[in-house]
């Protein structure tokens, strides 16, 4: 909640710090905390995306995808939206392997390999 407050107050350094702290706390039990953990990873990645710092966003989305996959929640509304965000980034970065994994999780047939 503090991260969202800092974001509204336009305090990006504090926003990032709060998301990082929340993620660290939730990673102690990632399966139990899968939804909030994936959401915080997505939110932090979105901040980096907004700054066009795609290299910082990739590992966050990769971790969110892994959490969602391990928890078996890919077809739920919010996790599916997070996977959609990850898919867009992976496609933009030209990472066909990661994009195909996300597509499979979403039940979308990946395009044939070239």
C-alpha positions as CSV (number, residue, x, y, z in Angstrom):
1,X,0.0,0.0,0.0
2,X,2.9,2.4,0.8
3,X,4.3,1.8,-2.7
4,X,1.1,2.9,-4.3
5,X,1.0,6.0,-2.1
6,X,4.5,6.9,-3.0
7,X,3.7,6.4,-6.6
8,X,0.7,8.8,-6.4
9,X,3.0,11.3,-4.6
10,X,5.4,11.0,-7.5
11,X,8.3,9.7,-5.4
12,X,9.7,7.0,-7.7
13,X,12.7,6.1,-5.5
14,X,10.5,5.4,-2.5
15,X,8.0,3.6,-4.7
16,X,10.7,1.2,-6.0
17,X,12.1,0.7,-2.6
18,X,8.7,-0.2,-1.1
19,X,8.0,-2.7,-3.9
20,X,11.4,-4.3,-3.4
21,X,10.8,-4.6,0.3
22,X,7.3,-6.1,-0.2
23,X,8.7,-8.6,-2.8
24,X,11.5,-9.7,-0.4
25,X,9.0,-10.3,2.3
26,X,6.6,-12.3,0.1
27,X,9.4,-14.5,-1.4
28,X,9.8,-16.3,1.9
29,X,6.8,-18.5,0.8
30,X,6.2,-17.8,-2.9
31,X,3.5,-20.5,-3.3
32,X,1.4,-19.2,-0.4
33,X,1.9,-15.6,-1.5
34,X,1.8,-16.2,-5.3
35,X,-0.9,-13.7,-6.2
36,X,0.4,-10.7,-4.2
37,X,4.0,-11.6,-5.1
38,X,3.2,-11.8,-8.8
39,X,1.3,-8.5,-8.5
40,X,4.1,-6.7,-6.8
41,X,6.6,-8.0,-9.4
42,X,4.3,-6.8,-12.2
43,X,3.9,-3.4,-10.6
44,X,7.6,-2.9,-10.2
45,X,8.3,-4.1,-13.7
46,X,5.7,-1.7,-15.0
47,X,7.6,1.2,-13.3
48,X,10.7,0.1,-15.1
49,X,8.8,-0.2,-18.4
50,X,7.5,3.3,-18.0
51,X,11.1,4.4,-17.7
52,X,12.0,2.4,-20.7
53,X,14.4,0.3,-18.6
54,X,13.4,-3.0,-20.2
55,X,16.5,-4.8,-19.0
56,X,15.3,-4.2,-15.4
57,X,11.8,-5.3,-16.1
58,X,12.7,-8.7,-17.8
59,X,13.8,-10.5,-14.6
60,X,10.8,-9.2,-12.7
61,X,8.4,-10.5,-15.3
62,X,10.4,-13.8,-15.6
63,X,10.0,-14.2,-11.8
64,X,6.3,-13.4,-12.0
65,X,5.8,-16.0,-14.7
66,X,7.6,-18.6,-12.6
67,X,5.5,-17.8,-9.5
68,X,2.3,-18.0,-11.5
69,X,3.3,-21.2,-13.2
70,X,4.4,-22.9,-9.9
71,X,1.2,-21.8,-8.2
72,X,-1.0,-23.1,-11.1
73,X,-2.9,-19.8,-11.3
74,X,-2.2,-18.8,-14.9
75,X,-5.9,-18.9,-16.0
76,X,-7.1,-16.6,-13.2
77,X,-8.0,-13.0,-14.2
78,X,-5.2,-11.0,-12.5
79,X,-2.4,-13.5,-13.1
80,X,-3.5,-13.8,-16.7
81,X,-3.2,-10.0,-17.1
82,X,0.3,-10.2,-15.6
83,X,1.2,-12.9,-18.0
84,X,-0.1,-10.7,-20.8
85,X,2.2,-7.9,-19.7
86,X,5.1,-10.3,-19.6
87,X,4.3,-11.6,-23.0
88,X,4.3,-8.1,-24.5
89,X,7.7,-7.4,-23.1
90,X,9.2,-10.7,-24.1
91,X,7.9,-10.3,-27.6
92,X,9.2,-6.7,-27.7
93,X,12.6,-7.9,-26.6
94,X,12.7,-10.7,-29.2
95,X,12.7,-13.5,-26.6
96,X,10.7,-16.1,-28.5
97,X,11.4,-18.8,-25.9
98,X,10.0,-16.9,-22.9
99,X,7.1,-15.6,-25.1
100,X,6.2,-19.2,-26.1
101,X,6.3,-20.3,-22.5
102,X,3.8,-17.5,-21.5
103,X,1.6,-18.3,-24.5
104,X,1.4,-21.9,-23.4
105,X,0.5,-20.9,-19.9
106,X,-2.3,-18.7,-21.3
107,X,-3.5,-21.6,-23.5
108,X,-2.4,-19.9,-26.7
109,X,-0.6,-21.9,-29.3
110,X,2.8,-20.3,-29.9
111,X,3.8,-19.7,-33.5
112,X,5.9,-22.3,-35.1
113,X,9.7,-21.9,-34.7
114,X,11.5,-20.5,-37.6
